[in-house]
């Protein structure tokens, strides 16, 4: 019975961790799109490649 409870705790922990990380990634993606951070880094990377 202890092994079943331990396995359930591990599974629930993994599920919660995965759900929190998924929500965090969606929020970060939304904020990044609104602020234009991705375009800034892509343009910066392209400028550094041109000068090499």
Secondary structure, DSSP 8 states (H G I E B T S, - for coil): -HHHHHHHHHHHHHHHHHHHHHHHHHHHHHHHHHHTHHHHHHHHHHHHHHT-
